Amino acid sequence: MQVVRYVTDRAPLKGAPRAPEGRYGDLERQEALDLVKKHVKNKNLIKHMLATEAVMRALARRLGEDEELWGLAGLVHDVDYDETAKSPERHSLVGGALLRDLGLPGELVHAVEAHNQCHGIPRASRLDKALYAVDPLTGLIVAAALIHPEKKLSAIDVPFIMHRFKESSFARGANRDQIKACSELGIGLEEFIGIGLEAMQGISGELGL
Ligand SMILES: [Fe+2]
C-alpha cells in the first residue's frame, strides 16, 4: 500500500502507537477523523468532510491515483474552518500549517492550501485539481437531495443533479465554475457528478441522507 510510504517515515498524528504495517491506513484515517472532530464542532461541516473524503477516494480510483492520500486530503481539508469562518483570507492556510506541523505529506498540504482560491495558489497536481472541484460538488449533491421530496441520496440521479446544476439560483454557494474544473482532470461534468453521487450514496448513513 502506498500509504505506508509516507507514514512510516513520519510521526503519527498524535503520538499514538504505530500499527503494524498494512493496517496503518486505517489508523491514520481514524487519527485524522479525531483531529477533525477536535477542531470542528459543526456536525454538518464534519459530514461535508466525510463526503469530500468519499468522493476523493472514488475519484482517485477512477484516475489510478493514491486513494488513501486523496481520501485523507478530503477528510481534513476544512479542518481550520471553525477558526477561520470569519476571516476567509486565512482559511486553508491555517489548516495547511496545522497539517504540515503534524507531518502530513507536502502534496496533501498543498492541495488543502490551494483549495481556497482566494490565495491564488496555482493548482499544480491532480490532487490539487481534484480537491478544488470536489469541494463544491458535495454541497451541490446534498442540496439536490434535500430538495427532493424523499430527501435521500438514493432518490436522486445524475439527470436530477444536472438540472439543479443548471439552475443558477439553486445552491448558489456551490460554485459551478469550480465544479466544472473537473475538466482539468479530463473528466466530463456528468461523469464527475455520477462519481460524486455514487460515492456519497455509499456513506448515506453517515451523512444522514
Ligand atoms: Fe470544503
Boltz pocket constraint, residues with backbone or C-beta under 6 A from the ligand:
constraints:
  - pocket:
      binder: B
      contacts: [[A, 48], [A, 52], [A, 77], [A, 78], [A, 135]]
      max_distance: 6.0
